[in-house]
């Protein structure tokens, strides 16, 4: 019936697996939980995760070498034995005790993707993690009605179910650099394949908030990954907003102007982003300027 698939790296997944195991048992379904570790060096998390192998229907495997976000998800799907695959990120936890049973009515014979979405804790985090929290609440933790308006771009790969028959046709692209935006390309490929995405309210909490400094750094890495997708024409120029704006700037010869602005205002922008009142407008402008600075 259901293969629950969790890629991890330097993270203790045992609490998540324990919760999912209890819920799956209560749902009285055939299930398995597979956790593949992308060659973590952290011995503490490895020791905890190895306890997963003592739980029925659960398996933890430490890979010998790091293969990246796309390849490890494809490997998990390949090893899964059931007809529906439920992908979860390691740093999540179900919002309710009915998380597994909440998915079951939607796991039909139809070839589709079912997205449960994400939530963030209401309480503000420490000041050095505000940017990730604000971004998550404003851009990711969207109600079903909002996600239905843009079903493909609203898909995040941290909590979704997909029929295995679909995954044999549309996999994560392993040829792109391991710099994020693999979920955007995955959603774009699903759209081109005509696979329907059904949005439901069956959220998980995102627990692993990065500091603002780390989040800005990861956003720069992700922008490099996005530039690769643009240059290789793997996504259309009108698929996401930042690419639309970037394409127009290049068309009118204005991308060097944004690159100069980024260089001149870099310190001021970063001061805001890592501060106590981060602006998502400045965050978008920072990423757009960084994109304009990148060479092909």
The 8 nearest C-alpha neighbors of each residue, nearest first, counted from 0:
[[1, 81, 29, 82, 30, 83, 28, 2],
 [2, 0, 30, 83, 81, 84, 3, 29],
 [1, 3, 84, 31, 81, 30, 79, 32],
 [2, 4, 32, 85, 84, 31, 86, 33],
 [5, 3, 86, 33, 85, 32, 34, 2],
 [4, 6, 34, 87, 88, 86, 89, 33],
 [7, 5, 35, 34, 36, 89, 88, 71],
 [8, 6, 36, 89, 10, 35, 37, 5],
 [7, 9, 39, 10, 37, 36, 38, 6],
 [8, 10, 39, 41, 44, 7, 40, 11],
 [11, 9, 8, 44, 12, 7, 89, 90],
 [10, 12, 44, 13, 48, 47, 9, 45],
 [13, 11, 15, 14, 89, 10, 48, 16],
 [12, 14, 16, 15, 48, 11, 17, 51],
 [15, 13, 17, 16, 12, 18, 11, 92],
 [16, 14, 18, 12, 17, 13, 92, 19],
 [17, 15, 13, 19, 18, 14, 20, 12],
 [18, 16, 20, 14, 15, 19, 13, 21],
 [17, 19, 15, 21, 20, 16, 14, 22],
 [20, 18, 16, 22, 21, 17, 23, 15],
 [19, 21, 17, 23, 18, 22, 16, 24],
 [22, 20, 24, 18, 19, 23, 25, 17],
 [21, 23, 25, 19, 24, 20, 99, 26],
 [22, 24, 26, 20, 25, 21, 19, 99],
 [25, 23, 21, 27, 26, 22, 20, 28],
 [24, 26, 22, 27, 23, 21, 28, 20],
 [25, 27, 23, 24, 28, 100, 22, 99],
 [28, 26, 24, 25, 23, 29, 22, 30],
 [29, 27, 26, 30, 23, 0, 24, 1],
 [28, 30, 0, 1, 27, 31, 23, 81],
 [31, 29, 1, 2, 28, 0, 32, 56],
 [30, 32, 56, 2, 57, 3, 33, 1],
 [31, 33, 57, 3, 2, 4, 56, 58],
 [34, 32, 58, 4, 57, 59, 3, 5],
 [33, 35, 59, 5, 6, 58, 4, 60],
 [36, 34, 60, 6, 59, 61, 7, 37],
 [35, 37, 61, 7, 8, 38, 62, 6],
 [36, 38, 65, 62, 8, 39, 7, 35],
 [39, 37, 62, 65, 64, 36, 63, 61],
 [38, 40, 9, 8, 41, 37, 36, 45],
 [39, 41, 42, 38, 9, 45, 8, 44],
 [42, 40, 39, 9, 43, 44, 45, 10],
 [41, 43, 45, 44, 46, 40, 39, 9],
 [44, 42, 46, 45, 41, 47, 11, 9],
 [43, 45, 11, 47, 46, 10, 42, 41],
 [46, 44, 42, 48, 43, 47, 49, 41],
 [47, 45, 43, 49, 44, 48, 42, 50],
 [48, 46, 44, 45, 49, 50, 11, 43],
 [47, 49, 45, 50, 51, 46, 13, 11],
 [48, 50, 51, 46, 47, 52, 45, 59],
 [51, 49, 48, 52, 53, 47, 46, 13],
 [50, 52, 49, 53, 54, 48, 59, 58],
 [53, 51, 58, 50, 54, 59, 49, 57],
 [52, 54, 51, 50, 55, 57, 49, 58],
 [55, 53, 52, 51, 57, 56, 50, 58],
 [54, 56, 57, 53, 52, 58, 31, 20],
 [57, 55, 31, 32, 54, 30, 58, 20],
 [58, 56, 32, 55, 54, 31, 33, 52],
 [57, 59, 52, 33, 34, 51, 32, 60],
 [58, 60, 34, 52, 35, 51, 49, 33],
 [59, 61, 35, 36, 62, 34, 58, 49],
 [60, 62, 36, 38, 35, 63, 37, 59],
 [63, 61, 38, 37, 64, 36, 60, 35],
 [62, 64, 38, 61, 65, 37, 36, 39],
 [65, 63, 38, 62, 66, 37, 61, 39],
 [64, 66, 37, 38, 67, 62, 63, 39],
 [65, 67, 70, 64, 71, 37, 68, 69],
 [68, 66, 70, 69, 177, 65, 71, 37],
 [67, 69, 71, 70, 72, 177, 66, 181],
 [70, 68, 171, 173, 72, 71, 67, 172],
 [69, 71, 73, 72, 173, 67, 68, 66],
 [70, 72, 74, 73, 68, 69, 67, 75],
 [73, 71, 75, 74, 70, 69, 76, 68],
 [74, 72, 70, 76, 71, 75, 77, 69],
 [73, 75, 71, 77, 72, 76, 70, 78],
 [74, 76, 72, 78, 77, 73, 71, 79],
 [77, 75, 79, 73, 74, 78, 72, 84],
 [76, 78, 74, 75, 79, 73, 80, 72],
 [77, 79, 75, 76, 74, 80, 33, 73],
 [80, 78, 76, 77, 2, 81, 75, 84],
 [79, 81, 78, 2, 82, 77, 31, 1],
 [80, 82, 0, 1, 2, 83, 79, 84],
 [81, 83, 163, 0, 162, 1, 84, 80],
 [84, 82, 162, 1, 163, 81, 161, 0],
 [85, 83, 2, 161, 160, 1, 3, 162],
 [84, 86, 160, 3, 159, 4, 2, 161],
 [87, 85, 4, 159, 158, 5, 3, 160],
 [88, 86, 158, 157, 5, 4, 89, 85],
 [89, 87, 157, 90, 91, 5, 6, 158],
 [88, 90, 7, 91, 12, 5, 87, 6],
 [91, 89, 207, 206, 88, 205, 92, 10],
 [90, 92, 205, 204, 206, 89, 88, 203],
 [91, 93, 203, 204, 15, 94, 205, 90],
 [94, 92, 203, 95, 98, 204, 202, 91],
 [93, 95, 203, 202, 204, 92, 96, 98],
 [96, 94, 97, 93, 98, 202, 203, 201],
 [95, 97, 98, 22, 94, 93, 99, 18],
 [98, 96, 95, 100, 101, 99, 22, 93],
 [97, 99, 101, 100, 95, 96, 93, 201],
 [100, 98, 101, 102, 97, 22, 23, 103],
 [99, 101, 103, 97, 102, 98, 26, 22],
 [102, 100, 98, 99, 97, 103, 201, 104],
 [101, 103, 100, 99, 105, 104, 98, 106],
 [102, 104, 100, 106, 105, 101, 99, 107],
 [105, 103, 106, 102, 101, 107, 100, 99],
 [106, 104, 103, 107, 102, 113, 101, 197],
 [107, 105, 103, 104, 102, 108, 83, 162],
 [106, 108, 109, 105, 104, 110, 103, 162],
 [107, 109, 110, 106, 162, 111, 105, 82],
 [110, 108, 107, 111, 106, 162, 105, 112],
 [109, 111, 162, 165, 108, 164, 194, 112],
 [112, 110, 195, 194, 109, 196, 161, 162],
 [111, 113, 161, 196, 160, 197, 195, 114],
 [114, 112, 197, 160, 159, 196, 198, 161],
 [115, 113, 159, 198, 116, 199, 197, 160],
 [114, 116, 201, 199, 202, 200, 159, 158],
 [117, 115, 202, 114, 158, 201, 200, 203],
 [118, 116, 202, 203, 140, 204, 205, 139],
 [119, 117, 204, 140, 203, 202, 205, 120],
 [118, 120, 204, 205, 121, 136, 117, 135],
 [119, 121, 122, 118, 204, 123, 205, 206],
 [122, 120, 119, 123, 118, 124, 136, 132],
 [121, 123, 120, 124, 119, 125, 132, 129],
 [122, 124, 121, 125, 129, 120, 132, 126],
 [125, 123, 128, 129, 122, 126, 132, 127],
 [124, 126, 127, 128, 123, 129, 210, 275],
 [125, 127, 128, 129, 275, 124, 274, 123],
 [126, 128, 210, 125, 211, 129, 273, 274],
 [129, 127, 210, 211, 126, 125, 130, 131],
 [128, 130, 132, 126, 131, 127, 133, 124],
 [129, 131, 133, 211, 132, 128, 277, 134],
 [130, 132, 134, 129, 133, 128, 135, 211],
 [131, 133, 129, 135, 130, 134, 136, 128],
 [134, 132, 130, 136, 135, 131, 129, 137],
 [135, 133, 131, 137, 132, 136, 138, 130],
 [136, 134, 139, 132, 133, 138, 137, 131],
 [135, 137, 140, 133, 134, 138, 139, 132],
 [136, 138, 134, 135, 133, 139, 140, 141],
 [137, 139, 135, 134, 136, 140, 141, 133],
 [140, 138, 135, 141, 136, 137, 117, 134],
 [141, 139, 136, 118, 117, 135, 138, 137],
 [140, 142, 139, 145, 146, 143, 138, 137],
 [143, 141, 144, 145, 146, 140, 200, 116],
 [142, 144, 146, 145, 147, 199, 198, 200],
 [145, 143, 147, 142, 146, 148, 141, 198],
 [144, 146, 147, 143, 142, 148, 141, 149],
 [147, 145, 143, 148, 153, 150, 149, 144],
 [146, 148, 150, 144, 149, 145, 143, 198],
 [149, 147, 146, 145, 150, 144, 153, 143],
 [148, 150, 147, 146, 151, 152, 153, 145],
 [151, 149, 147, 153, 146, 152, 148, 196],
 [152, 150, 153, 186, 154, 149, 190, 196],
 [151, 153, 154, 150, 149, 186, 183, 239],
 [154, 152, 150, 151, 146, 149, 155, 139],
 [155, 153, 152, 151, 156, 114, 150, 186],
 [156, 154, 157, 153, 182, 158, 116, 159],
 [155, 157, 158, 182, 159, 154, 86, 87],
 [156, 158, 88, 87, 155, 86, 159, 91],
 [159, 157, 87, 86, 156, 115, 116, 114],
 [160, 158, 114, 86, 113, 85, 115, 156],
 [159, 161, 85, 113, 84, 112, 86, 114],
 [162, 160, 112, 84, 83, 111, 163, 113],
 [161, 163, 83, 164, 165, 110, 82, 84],
 [162, 164, 166, 82, 165, 83, 161, 84],
 [163, 165, 162, 167, 166, 110, 168, 82],
 [166, 164, 168, 163, 167, 162, 110, 169],
 [165, 167, 163, 169, 168, 164, 170, 162],
 [166, 168, 164, 165, 169, 163, 170, 77],
 [169, 167, 166, 165, 170, 164, 192, 163],
 [170, 168, 166, 167, 165, 189, 188, 171],
 [171, 169, 166, 172, 168, 73, 167, 185],
 [170, 172, 69, 185, 173, 73, 181, 169],
 [171, 173, 174, 69, 170, 175, 181, 185],
 [174, 172, 69, 70, 175, 171, 176, 67],
 [175, 173, 172, 176, 177, 69, 171, 70],
 [174, 176, 173, 172, 177, 227, 224, 228],
 [177, 175, 178, 224, 174, 227, 179, 173],
 [176, 178, 67, 179, 175, 68, 224, 69],
 [179, 177, 224, 221, 176, 220, 180, 223],
 [178, 180, 221, 181, 177, 224, 220, 182],
 [181, 179, 183, 182, 221, 224, 225, 184],
 [180, 182, 184, 179, 183, 185, 69, 171],
 [183, 181, 185, 180, 184, 156, 186, 155],
 [184, 182, 180, 186, 185, 181, 187, 152],
 [183, 185, 187, 181, 182, 186, 188, 180],
 [186, 184, 182, 188, 183, 187, 171, 181],
 [187, 185, 189, 183, 151, 188, 184, 182],
 [188, 186, 184, 190, 189, 185, 183, 191],
 [187, 189, 191, 185, 190, 186, 184, 192],
 [190, 188, 186, 192, 194, 187, 191, 185],
 [189, 191, 187, 193, 188, 192, 194, 186],
 [190, 192, 188, 193, 189, 187, 194, 186],
 [193, 191, 189, 190, 194, 188, 169, 168],
 [192, 194, 190, 191, 189, 195, 188, 111],
 [195, 193, 189, 192, 111, 190, 196, 110],
 [194, 196, 111, 193, 112, 197, 190, 110],
 [197, 195, 112, 113, 111, 150, 198, 194],
 [196, 198, 113, 112, 114, 195, 199, 111],
 [199, 197, 114, 113, 143, 196, 115, 147],
 [198, 200, 115, 201, 143, 114, 197, 113],
 [201, 199, 115, 202, 143, 116, 198, 142],
 [202, 200, 115, 199, 98, 116, 101, 203],
 [203, 201, 117, 116, 115, 94, 200, 118],
 [202, 204, 93, 117, 94, 92, 91, 118],
 [205, 203, 118, 92, 91, 119, 117, 94],
 [204, 206, 91, 119, 207, 90, 118, 203],
 [207, 205, 90, 91, 208, 204, 92, 119],
 [206, 208, 90, 205, 209, 91, 89, 204],
 [209, 207, 206, 131, 210, 128, 132, 205],
 [210, 208, 214, 213, 128, 207, 211, 131],
 [209, 211, 128, 213, 127, 212, 214, 208],
 [210, 212, 214, 273, 128, 130, 213, 127],
 [213, 211, 215, 210, 214, 273, 216, 127],
 [212, 214, 216, 210, 215, 211, 209, 217],
 [213, 215, 211, 217, 216, 212, 209, 218],
 [214, 216, 218, 212, 213, 217, 211, 219],
 [215, 217, 213, 219, 214, 218, 212, 220],
 [218, 216, 220, 214, 219, 215, 221, 213],
 [219, 217, 221, 215, 216, 220, 214, 222],
 [218, 220, 222, 216, 217, 221, 215, 223],
 [221, 219, 217, 223, 218, 222, 178, 216],
 [220, 222, 218, 224, 179, 178, 223, 219],
 [223, 221, 225, 219, 224, 220, 218, 226],
 [224, 222, 226, 220, 221, 225, 227, 219],
 [225, 223, 221, 178, 227, 222, 226, 179],
 [224, 226, 222, 228, 227, 223, 221, 180],
 [227, 225, 229, 223, 228, 224, 230, 222],
 [226, 228, 230, 224, 225, 229, 231, 223],
 [229, 227, 233, 225, 231, 226, 230, 232],
 [230, 228, 232, 226, 227, 231, 225, 234],
 [229, 231, 227, 232, 228, 226, 295, 233],
 [230, 232, 228, 233, 229, 227, 234, 226],
 [233, 231, 229, 230, 234, 228, 235, 236],
 [232, 234, 228, 231, 229, 235, 184, 230],
 [235, 233, 232, 228, 229, 236, 184, 238],
 [234, 236, 238, 237, 232, 233, 229, 239],
 [235, 237, 243, 242, 238, 234, 246, 229],
 [236, 238, 243, 235, 239, 242, 240, 234],
 [239, 237, 235, 236, 234, 240, 242, 243],
 [240, 238, 242, 241, 237, 243, 236, 152],
 [239, 241, 243, 242, 244, 238, 237, 245],
 [240, 242, 244, 243, 239, 245, 287, 283],
 [241, 243, 245, 240, 244, 239, 236, 246],
 [244, 242, 240, 237, 246, 241, 245, 236],
 [243, 245, 247, 241, 242, 246, 248, 240],
 [244, 246, 242, 248, 247, 243, 241, 249],
 [247, 245, 249, 243, 244, 248, 242, 250],
 [248, 246, 250, 244, 249, 245, 251, 243],
 [247, 249, 253, 254, 245, 251, 250, 246],
 [248, 250, 252, 246, 254, 247, 251, 253],
 [249, 251, 247, 248, 252, 246, 253, 254],
 [252, 250, 248, 249, 253, 247, 254, 246],
 [251, 253, 249, 250, 254, 248, 255, 256],
 [254, 252, 248, 256, 255, 251, 249, 257],
 [253, 255, 248, 257, 249, 256, 291, 252],
 [256, 254, 258, 257, 253, 259, 291, 252],
 [257, 255, 259, 253, 254, 258, 260, 252],
 [258, 256, 260, 288, 254, 259, 255, 261],
 [257, 259, 255, 292, 261, 288, 291, 256],
 [260, 258, 262, 256, 261, 257, 263, 255],
 [261, 259, 257, 263, 258, 262, 264, 256],
 [260, 262, 288, 258, 264, 259, 265, 263],
 [261, 263, 259, 265, 260, 264, 258, 288],
 [262, 264, 260, 261, 265, 259, 266, 267],
 [265, 263, 267, 261, 266, 262, 260, 268],
 [266, 264, 268, 262, 261, 267, 263, 269],
 [265, 267, 269, 268, 264, 270, 263, 262],
 [268, 266, 270, 264, 269, 265, 271, 263],
 [267, 269, 265, 271, 270, 266, 264, 272],
 [268, 270, 272, 266, 271, 267, 273, 265],
 [271, 269, 267, 268, 273, 272, 274, 266],
 [270, 272, 274, 269, 268, 277, 273, 267],
 [273, 271, 277, 269, 274, 270, 268, 130],
 [272, 274, 211, 270, 271, 269, 212, 127],
 [275, 273, 271, 272, 276, 277, 270, 127],
 [274, 276, 126, 277, 129, 273, 127, 271],
 [277, 275, 274, 278, 271, 272, 129, 130],
 [278, 276, 272, 271, 130, 274, 275, 279],
 [277, 279, 281, 280, 282, 276, 272, 271],
 [278, 280, 282, 281, 283, 277, 134, 133],
 [281, 279, 283, 278, 282, 284, 285, 277],
 [282, 280, 284, 278, 279, 283, 285, 268],
 [281, 283, 279, 285, 280, 284, 278, 286],
 [284, 282, 280, 286, 285, 281, 279, 287],
 [285, 283, 281, 287, 282, 286, 288, 280],
 [284, 286, 282, 288, 283, 287, 281, 289],
 [287, 285, 289, 283, 288, 284, 290, 282],
 [286, 288, 290, 284, 289, 285, 283, 291],
 [289, 287, 261, 291, 258, 257, 285, 290],
 [288, 290, 286, 292, 291, 287, 285, 261],
 [291, 289, 287, 288, 292, 293, 286, 222],
 [290, 292, 288, 258, 289, 254, 293, 287],
 [293, 291, 258, 289, 290, 288, 294, 255],
 [294, 292, 290, 291, 289, 295, 223, 226],
 [293, 295, 292, 291, 290, 226, 223, 230],
 [294, 293, 230, 226, 227, 229, 231, 223]]
